Amino acid sequence: MSVGGGASPEFEKRWADTISSYLADPNVDNARDVRKLAADFWRIRPGIPSIGPFLGMMDEVAAKHPVRNRWVFNAAMWWLRRFLPSWRPGWNDYWMMRWQLSHSEAAAVEIHQRAWHSFLASDMLRPMPQPELERLHAVWESARWMVGSYRRQDPEFHASMLKTEKECEVCNANKIND
């Protein structure tokens, strides 16, 4: 996952190296490095578009390595989530960041659901105000773009998406994977 947004080549390299190190060995030292990377990322790219990746990094690391001042961490994460409601495309970045750090099946399934089924979900059976429909469409479009982009860049992500698609009940019921 590239940092984008004009980050220096040095920070891009640190980003790639830190994530690779944590993925190879999610020990306490590497977890601390990911937390530092997340904090530096926030300093380089503050604002709503950066909340998703930042939260993804912090949540994934905290799942394996709880922080000492858990209540402070929880309060900060709650505060940030207020600025990233469920309809924001930033949650696509959140799940991609979690997948980048874990290669977990749960993150892959969530990414797949957001890219292929969020716009076609049962919510579509009820009338929706135009702004809500547009927000849902933005989540779906950005997730589909993200999946396509990362599939071209990362063979492991591509393989993970293929596996998820083959195991998806909705895709299989509609014979999407034939």
C-alpha positions in Angstrom: 0.0 0.0 0.0 1.5 3.3 -1.1 1.2 6.3 1.2 0.4 8.7 -1.6 -0.4 12.3 -1.1 3.1 13.6 -1.7 5.0 11.5 0.9 8.7 11.5 0.5 10.4 8.5 -1.0 12.1 7.9 2.3 8.7 7.7 4.1 7.3 5.5 1.3 10.2 3.1 1.9 9.8 3.2 5.7 6.1 2.5 5.2 6.7 -0.5 3.0 9.5 -1.9 5.2 7.6 -1.4 8.5 4.5 -3.1 7.2 6.5 -6.0 5.7 8.4 -6.5 8.9 5.2 -6.6 11.0 3.6 -9.0 8.6 6.6 -11.3 8.7 6.8 -11.1 12.5 4.1 -9.3 14.4 6.1 -9.0 17.6 6.0 -6.2 20.2 8.9 -4.3 18.7 7.4 -4.4 15.2 4.0 -3.4 16.6 5.6 -0.4 18.2 7.1 0.5 14.9 3.7 0.3 13.2 2.2 2.6 15.9 5.0 5.1 15.3 4.4 4.8 11.5 0.7 5.5 12.1 1.5 8.6 14.2 3.9 9.9 11.6 1.4 9.1 8.8 -1.2 11.2 10.7 1.3 14.1 11.0 2.1 13.9 7.2 -1.5 13.6 6.1 -3.9 14.9 8.8 -7.6 15.0 8.1 -10.6 12.9 7.4 -9.1 10.9 4.4 -6.3 9.6 6.6 -8.6 8.4 9.5 -9.4 5.0 7.8 -5.8 3.9 7.3 -4.7 5.3 10.7 -7.6 3.5 12.6 -6.9 0.3 10.6 -3.2 0.3 11.6 -4.0 1.0 15.3 -6.8 -1.5 15.6 -4.9 -4.3 13.9 -1.9 -3.8 16.1 -4.0 -3.4 19.2 -5.8 -6.7 18.5 -2.5 -8.5 19.1 -0.7 -6.1 21.3 -3.0 -4.2 23.7 -1.8 -0.7 24.7 -0.9 0.1 28.3 -3.4 2.9 28.7 -6.3 1.1 27.1 -8.9 3.7 28.2 -6.9 6.5 26.5 -6.5 4.5 23.4 -10.2 3.6 23.3 -11.2 7.2 23.9 -9.0 8.4 21.0 -10.3 5.7 18.7 -13.9 6.6 19.6 -13.2 10.2 18.9 -11.7 9.5 15.5 -14.6 7.1 14.5 -17.0 10.0 15.0 -15.5 11.6 12.0 -15.7 8.4 9.9 -19.4 7.3 9.9 -20.2 4.0 8.3 -21.1 5.5 5.0 -17.7 7.1 4.4 -15.4 5.4 1.9 -12.6 5.7 4.4 -13.7 2.4 5.9 -12.5 0.8 2.7 -9.0 2.1 3.5 -9.5 0.9 7.1 -10.1 -2.7 6.0 -7.4 -2.6 3.4 -4.9 -1.5 6.0 -6.0 -4.3 8.3 -5.5 -6.8 5.5 -2.1 -5.3 4.7 -1.0 -5.9 8.3 -2.6 -9.3 8.8 -3.6 -10.9 5.5 -6.6 -12.1 7.5 -9.6 -13.8 5.9 -12.0 -11.5 7.9 -10.5 -8.4 6.4 -10.6 -9.9 2.9 -14.3 -10.8 3.3 -15.1 -7.3 4.5 -13.3 -5.8 1.5 -15.1 -8.1 -0.9 -18.5 -7.3 0.7 -17.9 -3.6 0.4 -16.7 -3.9 -3.2 -19.3 -6.3 -4.6 -22.3 -6.5 -2.2 -22.7 -3.2 -0.3 -24.6 -1.5 -3.1 -26.7 -4.5 -3.8 -27.4 -5.2 -0.1 -30.9 -5.6 1.4 -30.9 -1.9 2.0 -31.6 -1.6 -1.7 -35.0 -3.2 -1.1 -36.2 -0.1 0.9 -36.6 3.4 -0.6 -33.6 5.5 0.1 -33.2 9.3 0.1 -30.9 10.4 -2.8 -28.1 11.6 -0.5 -27.9 8.2 1.3 -28.0 6.4 -2.1 -25.1 8.6 -3.3 -23.1 7.9 -0.2 -23.6 4.1 -0.5 -22.6 4.3 -4.2 -19.4 6.2 -3.3 -18.4 3.5 -0.8 -19.1 0.8 -3.4 -17.3 2.6 -6.3 -14.2 3.4 -4.2 -14.1 -0.2 -2.8 -14.3 -1.6 -6.4 -11.6 0.8 -7.6 -9.3 -0.1 -4.6 -9.7 -3.9 -5.1 -8.9 -3.6 -8.8 -5.9 -1.4 -8.1 -4.5 -3.6 -5.3 -5.1 -6.8 -7.3 -2.8 -5.4 -10.0 -0.1 -4.4 -7.5 -0.1 -7.3 -5.0 -0.3 -11.0 -6.1 -1.1 -12.0 -2.5 -4.0 -9.7 -2.3 -5.2 -11.0 -5.7 -5.0 -14.6 -4.4 -6.9 -13.6 -1.3 -9.7 -12.0 -3.3 -10.0 -15.0 -5.6 -10.3 -17.3 -2.5 -12.9 -15.0 -0.9 -14.9 -14.8 -4.2 -14.9 -18.5 -4.5 -16.2 -18.9 -1.0 -18.8 -16.1 -1.2 -22.3 -17.5 -0.9 -23.8 -14.5 -2.7 -21.4 -14.8 -5.6 -21.9 -18.5 -5.8 -25.7 -18.2 -5.6 -25.6 -15.8 -8.5 -22.9 -17.7 -10.3 -20.7 -14.6 -10.5 -17.5 -16.7 -10.4 -18.3 -19.0 -13.3 
